[in-house]
């Protein structure tokens, strides 16, 4: 019976094979691996194909070409006496997966009245007028402030439909691109509605305790559209409690600062503007984006 080597010799140019094998084992990475694992001649011989596979896949990885494990870096390992190729998760893949998890958590935990806001980002905010460009620039600077460790609240005011909620959600998503902050978007009137519903609906988990736990343990929270709810002693007390428990919150509202002062208790009002500094913007000169394109 012929040996495997004899069979290969009939179909393969052995001189060419030996030259390729010699080039492979003398490659700096392969030579270092052989040395580190004290591989003998027999182990090296059994590993030729895997060494070659590793070098080929490593070059594809460097060139960002498709590999068996996209985005995973090929590495050499010992496997039962010979070299084998495995793949490890790169930091880029880890970060991409982590961001996807954070976006999923944002969508699951957020309470968003207008579903279109979930798709909001800086990239799809239409900044045409000078005021819209200023608003976008302001939001981008606020995002950078928070993802670089800034504290304190941000208050954005102006008429409905001018893009306040869009940019607030965009800030959260941009922060996720740069840091591991936990973020949540909460339409305030909808939060209150869910809590009230839980009073008579024992199957609901949207209790006051649930929201307080979530809001306390979220790094950056958007409280959207305050002032549109029916303001009562209970709702003001709850809002104050939420703000008391936090160090950085983005608040959007249709009301002016004077209207907020008249509608809310002094304690609530002061908490809204705690640590605000220059993080305030008024959308009063921006048209309602939802109707500005109508031909009538």
N, C-alpha and C positions, 0 to 999 in steps of 0.2 A: 504494500500500500504506500502511495506517495505521501510525503509529509506536506504539511500546509506550506512550508517554505518553498518546496519544490513546485507546488501548484502555482504559488504567487510568482515564482521565478519565470514560469512559462508565459505569464500575461503582463508582468510588470517589468519595466527596465530597472533592474536591481541597482545599477550604478546611480541612476537618477534618484531612486528611492533612498539610497544611502546618503546621497548629497543633501536631500531635503531633510532627512532625519537628523543629519549632522548639524544643519543650519538651525533646526528647531531646538535641539538640546543645548546648543551653544548660545541661544538667545539669552540675554542677561536675566530676564524674569524666570525663564525655565531653568537655567543653570542655578540660580539662587534657590529655587524650589527644590531641586534635586539635592542640593547641598544641605539645606535646612532639614530635609526629611531623611538624610543618609540613605538615599535610594541606591540599590546595587544595580548592576548591569541588566539583570533580568527584569527588575521592576521598571527600569527606564525603558527597556525594549517593549514591555507590555503597555507602556503609557504613550508611545509615539502618537497614536491617533488622537488621544485626549489633549496632548500638548498642542498638536496642530489645531484642533478644534478651539482650544482656549485662545490661541493667538489670533485666529480668524475672527472669533466672536468679540474679542477685546478690541480689535481694530474697528469692527462695525460699531461697537459701543462708543468708541472715541469719535467716530465720524457721525454719530447719531443716526445710524442706519438701523433698520428693524433687526431685532434679535429674538431668540425664543422667549425671553422674558423681558419685554419692552421696558426700558428705563431701569432695569436691574443690571448691576455690574457683574460680569463673569469673574469668577475666582477659581483658583486651583485648590483642590483638597485631596487628601489621601483617602482611598476607599478600598479596603481589603487588599492592600499590598500594591496598589497601582494608583496613578494620578487620575482624578476625575474632575469634571467641570461642574461647578455649582454657580448659583446666582444670588447676590445679596442686594437687599433693598438700599438704594442710594438715599442720601439726605433729600434730594429733589423729590423722589417718589414718596418718602415719608411725609414731607411737607405738603405735597399735593393731596395725599390721602387725609392728612390732618385737616387741611382746609376744607375738603369735601365733607368731612365729619362735622366741622363747625358750621358750615352752611346748612347742612341737614338739621343740626340742632337749632339754628336760627329759625328755620322754617317751621320746625315742629313746635318749639316753645313760644314763638311769637304769636301775638293776637293782632291780626291785621284785618281791618274792616274792608279795605279796598284791595282785592287780590292782585291787581296790577302792580301794586307797590312791591310785591315780592320779586318782580323782575327788574326793579330799579337799580341803576348803577350810574357812576359818573359818566361812563361811556355813552349811555343813551339819554342823558339829560340834554335837551336842546337849548343850548346857550347861544342865542342869536343877538339879542339886544345887549347893550353895555351893562344894564342892570342884571340881566341873566348871567352874563359872564362874571360879574362881581359876585353874584350869589354862588356860582360854581367855585370860584376861587376861594371864597370864604369857607365853603364846606370842605374843600380839599385841605385848607390850612387847619381847620378844626380836626379833621381826621388825623393829620400828621401830629398835631398837638397831643391827641389822646394816645396814638400808638407809640409815641416816644416817651410816654409816662406822665403826661399832664393830668391834672386834677381840676375839679370844679365843674359847674354846670354851663351849658350852652342854651340860649333861648333864641328861637327863630319865630318871628311873628309876621303876619300879613294875611291878605284875603285868601279865601279858599281857591284851590286850583292853580296856585302860582308855583308849585314845585317844592314846597317845604317838606312834605313827607317823602317825596322822591329823594331829595338830597339827604335827608336824615337816614333813610335806609342805605343810601350809597355810602355814607360815612361808616356805617357798621360793616358793610362788605369790604370796604377799603382797609379798615382796621384788621380784618381777618386775613387780608393779603400780606400784611406786614408783621403781625404779632399773633400770640396765642390768647388774646383777650376773649372772654366769653361775652357775647352780645345778644340783646333781645330787643325787638320792636314791639311796642304795646299801644294799640289804639285805646286811649283811656276810657272813652264812653263804652266801648265793647267790654273792657275789663270789668267795669262796674256792672254792666248787664249780666255778665257771666256769674259774678259773685252773688248778685241778687237772686239769680235763677237757682243757685246752689242752696239758698235758704229753704226752699220748698222741695228741691229735687235732691234726695239723699244719694242718688246714683252719680251725681256730678262730682268731679274731683276739683272743679274750679272754685275752691273755697277761698276765703280771705287768707287762711293759713298757707294754702298752696301758692298763691301769688306773692305773698310776703316772703316766703322761702325762696322762690325763684328770683324775685327782684333784689333781695339782699345779697344773693350769691352770684349776681351777674356783674361783670366788670363795667360794662358800658350799656346803659339802658336808654332807649328812646321812649319817652312818654308823649304820644302823638295826640294833637288836637285837644288840649285841655281848654276848658271854657265852653266846649260844645255840649258837654254833659249837663244834666240837671244838677245844679250845685246845691248841695244840702250840707248840714252839719256833718253827717256821716261821710259823704264823699270827700269833704275838705279834710276831715280827720284822717281818712285813709291816705289821701294824697300826701299830707304832711308826714304821716308815718313812713311812707315809702321814701320820701325825700330825706327824712332824718337818717335813714339807714344807709344812705349812699354818699359817695364822694364825687362821682361824675355821672351826670345825667343830661341827655339832650331833650329839651322840651320844645314842642311846636305848638303854636296857638294862633287863632284868628284875631285875638284880642290885643289891644295896645297895652303898654305897661300901666297906664292910668286905669283902663278898664279892668285889668287884673287886680289892681289895688282895690277897686270898688267892690269887686265880686268875691274876693277871697279875704280871709282873716289875715291880719298882719303877719302872724307866724307862718302861715302857708306862703304868703307873698315873699317873705324874706328867704324862705327855703328855696323857692323857685330860682332866685337870683344869687344863691350862695356860690361864691368863688367864680363868678361869671367873667370878671376882668373885661377883656375886649371881645368875648365870645358871644356876641349878640348881632343879629341881622334882621332888618325889616324888609319884607318883600312888597311893600306898598306900591312901588312903581313898576311892578311886574304884572302883566295881564294874566287873566285866567287862561291857562294853557288848554283847558278842556273845551273852551268855546271860542278862543281867539282865531281859530282857523275856519270857523263857520262863515259861509258866504252871506249871512243875513243877520 
